Amino acid sequence: MTTLAVTGHMDLTDDSVPLVREALRTLLAEYHGAELVGLSCIAKGSDSLFAEAVLEAGGQLVAVVPSEDYRERKVKPDHAATFDRLVGTAAEVLVMPHATADRSAYESANSVLLTRGERLVAVWDGKPPGGKGGGTADVVMAARAAGLPADVVWPEGAARRS
């Protein structure tokens, strides 16, 4: 078994989605279906694209939900069906012991990603942390500090919404 965790930007442009999707498929092609486990918080954007790629590759998905109210408070209507479908197909759903989706809930979820994952897949533009904490760059920095290998996925032409 190989367990990969994902972190990544939620605000990919529409033109970036197919580029990132294909880059993730290419990255996951080296893993052998049932031996692949993907950890994802199933957020809109990179997390969900990774979760879908894991399932397409024949792997198992572990959904890491940051809080008890995450679905109601943070999942927007345009992402709800995807979120529900992916959580429904997950082999395991871990709901962090937080009532509310806040910084501590996200830190707990990121901690699970970094402790259970053997590698981190980061859909990341390479820019430094924005200062709020818990973002993609912060997770990459924490992984590197912990000695967890990180594969950065940012295909040519990818961009974030401004």
C-alpha positions, 0 to 999 in steps of 0.5 A, spaced: 500 500 500 502 507 498 498 512 502 498 519 498 495 525 501 493 531 498 493 539 499 492 544 494 489 550 491 481 551 491 481 557 487 483 554 480 481 557 474 476 553 469 482 553 464 486 550 469 482 544 472 483 539 466 490 541 466 491 539 473 486 533 472 491 530 467 497 532 471 494 528 477 492 522 472 499 522 470 502 522 477 498 517 479 499 512 473 505 509 477 501 506 482 497 500 482 490 501 483 488 497 489 495 498 492 493 506 492 490 510 498 488 517 497 487 522 503 483 528 501 479 533 505 474 533 499 475 541 498 473 544 492 478 544 486 485 540 487 482 536 493 476 533 489 480 533 483 485 528 486 480 524 490 477 523 483 483 521 480 485 516 486 478 513 484 479 513 477 486 509 478 482 504 482 485 506 489 481 507 495 479 514 498 479 516 505 475 523 506 478 527 512 472 532 514 475 538 518 469 538 522 462 536 524 459 542 521 464 542 515 458 540 509 453 545 512 458 551 513 463 550 508 461 546 502 458 551 497 452 549 493 456 548 486 460 543 490 455 539 494 454 534 489 461 532 488 463 533 495 457 528 497 459 523 491 466 523 493 464 522 501 459 517 499 465 513 495 470 513 500 472 507 504 473 511 510 471 517 512 474 521 518 471 527 521 475 531 526 473 532 533 471 539 532 464 542 532 466 548 527 470 549 521 475 553 524 483 554 524 484 548 529 479 544 525 483 545 519 490 544 522 487 537 525 485 535 518 492 537 515 495 533 521 492 527 519 494 528 512 501 529 514 501 523 519 498 518 515 500 520 508 507 517 506 507 522 500 504 529 499 501 531 493 501 538 492 497 542 487 501 548 489 503 554 485 509 555 489 508 561 492 510 562 499 504 562 505 499 568 505 500 569 512 493 566 514 496 559 516 493 552 514 494 554 506 497 549 501 504 553 502 503 552 509 502 544 509 508 543 504 512 547 508 510 542 514 511 536 510 518 538 508 520 540 515 517 533 517 521 529 512 515 527 508 516 527 501 512 532 497 510 532 489 508 539 487 503 538 481 503 545 477 502 544 470 504 549 465 498 554 464 495 553 470 493 559 474 488 561 480 483 566 480 485 573 482 
